[in-house]
Amino acid sequence: MGTARLPKGKIRVLVADREAIFRLGLKKLFAVEDDLRVVGEAENAADVLSRTETFRPDVAFIHEEIVAESDGNLIASVMEASPQCKVVVTSSSASDDASMRHVRSGAAGVILKSVDPQMFVKCARRVSEGDTWVPKRSVSVMAKMIEARPEHPPRPVDTLTRREKMVISYLMQGWRNREISTHLSISEQTVKNHLRTIYDKVGVSDRLELVLYAIHQRLELPPRPNHRRSTRERLTTLLLISRRDASIVGERIFF
């Protein structure tokens, strides 16, 4: 199934909850808003990842029980499948510790299912703009957590996820997007999404610059795939997929 086309400016929403009535309620709630549309529903972690790849939502409301199905890795997996997606964990009674745990795992917010329905509308809009949404009682805890952060922000290379490093590893072998997507069992569009995110994180503009960056920074990458192309094949591929002159690369790129 392809991605549904929505008018520019619409916020695409995914709703994941085991209760069908809750999913239906949010769908009807957002249907009357001009800028919000539910593009997918899910009732377990596997469905969440499948719907995320298919519909690439801007905001995903996921119940904490579904998040727990994947030992807390679901939030990161959703963000890898759709880098622009903001995950909001819905909860029946989230404690401050639970809220902070979800935020540390990458969630853009936590919202109680018992709040006024219009709070979900406000939440969707706020997190889509880059804000964080947490229950009022957790705000002070969040403030303390921010104050406790180190003064120096992490290096761009330290923000790369394992999946992003895997993409870089395959890229350094001269693999094309289609080959990478087949090996990782993801769509070719997801590979492109990963690359755009990587480019933004490390400040490069194309594949060749990324390879040079990886070498210069001595990135610790996951083991490279067993299938290895010849040096000439890898060099030819990079030349074809990059607009820059590769004459400066030399022998250091290809081992």
N, C-alpha and C positions, 0 to 999 in steps of 0.2 A: 504494500500500500504506500502510495506516495504521500508527501507532505501536503496537507490541505493549504490552499492559498487563502490568505487573509489580507484585507486592506492594510496598507502601510500604517503603522502606528498601533495596530492591535497587539495586545499582550497575550501570548499563547500560554495557556495554563494546562498543566497535567494534574489530575487529582487521584491520589492513591490512598485507598482506605478499604478495610475489609467489610465495612458496612455500606451496602448499596444505597441505603437511604441518605447517608451522609454525602456520598458522591453525587447523587441526584440533586440534593439540596444546594450544593455549591454550583453545580451546573446551571440550575435555574437562577441562582443568585447572580452569577456572572453574565447570564444571557441578557439581562435587562440593562447591562452597562455597555456603553458604546465602545469602550476600549479594551474589554476583556472577553475572552472566549475560551471555553474548555475544549481542547483539541484531542484529549485522550484521557482514559480512565484505566486504573490498575488496582488489583486487589492483592498482589504479592510482589516480592522483589524482582522476580524474573520478568513479570509483566511491566514493571517500572522501567527496567533497562530496555526492553523491547519497544515500548511506547516512546521512550526518550529518543532512541535512534530513529524511529519512524517519523515522529512529529516535531522533534527538536523544540521543546517548549522553552519559553522565557522564564516561567516560574513553575515549580513543582511542589504541590502540597502533599507531603508524604507522612502518613501516620507513624509514630515512633515504634509501634510493634513491627511494622514492615521494615523500618530501618534496622531494627534489631535482628531481623532474619539473616542478614549478611555480616554479622559480627561488627556492625558499625562501618563497614566499607561501602555501603550502598551510596552514601552521599558523594564520596570521591568518584565512584564508578559513574554516577549520573553526570557529574561535572566533566569527566573525561569524555563521555559519549556526546555531550552537548555543552561545550565550554561556556556558552552564554547563559546557561540555565541557572537560576537562583533557586536553591532548595529551601523550603520552609517546612520544618517538622511540626506536625499537628499532634497535640497531646491532650489527654483527659485531665491530667494533673501533674504537669511537669514541675519538678523541684528546681531550685536555683542551680544545683550541681548538674542536673540532667540538661538544663538549658545551655549551660556553659559548655558541657561536653559536646553537645550537638554543634554549637557554634565553632568550637575548636576543630571539629571534624570537617568544617567547611560549610555548614549550613548558613544561609543568609538570615535565618530567623527561626523563632519558635512561637507558635500561637496556640492558645487553649481552644479546644472545640466548643467550650461553653460560652465564649465571648459573643457579643452582639454580632450578628451576621455581617453587618457593614464593616466590621473590623477586618474581615477577610478581604474585602474590596480594597480598603486602605492599605492593608499589608501587601497585597499583590502589586499595587502601584508603587509603593515605597521601595520594596526590595528590587523591583525591576529597574529602579533608578539608582541602585547601588547602596541603599541604606540597609541597616540591620534592624530586625524587628524581634523584640523579646518582651515577655510579660513585664509589666511595670515593676513588680517586686524584684525582678532580676536586674534591673538597670544599674543599681548601685554595685552589684557584684560584677557586672560587665565593666563598669568604670574602673574598679580596682584591678581587674584583669588587664585592662589597657595600660594603666599606670605601671603595672609590673612588667610590661614588655621591655626588652632591651632597647637602649637608645638607638643603636645602629640597626637598620632594617636588614633582613637577610639578603644575601647576594642573589641576583637573578637565577644563577645556576642552582642555588639551593631550593628554589621554588618549583623545580621541575619534578613532575610525578614519575613513578616507575614506568608507567605506560609511555609517557612522553620520551623518557630516556630509551625505551625499547625502539620507538620510532626513529630516534636519532641513530641508534646502533644499526638498524637496517638501512637507513639512509646512507650511512658511511660505507655500506657494501654496494651502493649504486642501485638499490632496489627502487622500483617505481611504486607509485601509490597503490596500484592494483595488486601488486605482489605483496606489499605490506598488509593491505586489508585482508587478503586471503590468508596470510600466515597468522594474523591476529584474530581472524574470524570476526571482523568488523566491516562496516561499509566503507567504500572508498571516500565518501563524503566525510565520515568520521576521521579518517586519516588526514584529510585536508583541514578539518577543524583543529586537530592536534597540531598540525604544522603552523597554522595561523597563531595559535596560542603560544607555541614555542618561539616563533619569530618575535611576538610582542614581548615575551618574558625576557629574552636575551638581547633584544635590540638588533636583529639582523633582518635582511629583506629577501633573501633567497636561500636555496638549498646549499649552494656552494659556500656562502658566507657562514651558514650554520655548521658545515663540516669543518671549516677553518676555525670557527669559534670553539668547537668541541675539542679540537687538537690543542689549541692555544690554552684552553682552560683545563686540559687534562681530565676531561669528564670521566667519572667512573660509570661506565655503561654496563647494562646486563650483557651476559654472554651473547656473542653474535651467532646468527643462525649457521647451521652446518653447511648449507649450500653457499659456496663461495664462488663468485665470478672471477674471471681473470682480471688482472690489473687493467688491461686494455678495455675490457667490457665496462668496468666500473668508471673509468675515466671518460669513455665515450658517452655513457649515460649521463654523467654529471654535466658534461659539456652541452648535451642536448637539452637538458632541463634547466640550465642556468643561462642567463643572458650575459653574464660577466665573462671576462677573459680568464681562462683557467690556467694560463701559462705560469702564474705565480705559485701554483699548488705544489709542484715538484713531487718528490717521492714520499714526502712525509705523510700524505693522506692515505696512501694505499700500502697496506702491509701484506 
